Amino acid sequence: MKHIAVFLLCGFAWGAFAQEQPDALAQYRAGREFEGSGRNEEANASYEEAVNICLDEINGGRATSDSYAVLTWSLQRQRKYSAVIRWGQQALRLQNDQRIVETMGEAYFYLENYAASLRNMERYINTQQPADRSSTAYFFIGEIYRAQRKFHHADIAYTIAVRLEPGMALWWYRLGLAREALGDKAYAAEAFERALRINSSYRDAADALNRVRKPA
């Protein structure tokens, strides 16, 4: 019985120790929750904590691919796009992690390096691994082509994005803009209507719908 008690006590102590270990992913998720509820200062504090945990793991030789993934996600939420690229490149020299490829694609987009962004997004969606953010990648591809005024390409990319993830009002709105730029007012109106069904208070979509419905 004495040995059993000691074993249980040690097991409890190890469990308590494990629970006390810093969890970067938990901090990142907390940041997303704070951000979603408009608590931006708390969100940034959680992201910063996630960054620090990941850097401790990297500097201490304990890093995994998850360490780099969470690091780049957290830096991305903080809009530190150059840091995302720097750490992402270091991570990809160690391991081909498609999560980081997609995150770097977003960072390049916000830095207005559209060529690099497009390369990363296409690399991500063409991977043999499951790509659970393919819809987001296609949305950014649509954004790149719309910024370049390649509206046919943008229409195709946005269409794939909303097919994969139909509940995003912004994405339907941007699809409508691409179609409007092509002069396809009827299909543009359909996209704006879908955006408004998802978010009835979406003022930009309502204004756009009224605009394309006006007689020529």
ZIDA-V17624 format. One line per field, one symbol per residue. ss: DSSP state (h for helix, s for strand, l for the rest). A space follows every 50 residues. Layout:
ss->???
This chain:
ss->lhhhhhhhhhhhhhhhhhhhlllhhhhhhhhhhhhhlllhhhhhhhhhhh hhhhhhhhhlllllhhhhhhhhhhhhhlllhhhhhhhhhhhhhhlllhhh hhhhhhhhhhlllhhhhhhhhhhhhllllllllhhhhhhhhhhhhhhlll hhhhhhhhhhhhhhllllhhhhhhhhhhhhhlllhhhhhhhhhhhhhhll llhhhhhhhhhhhlll
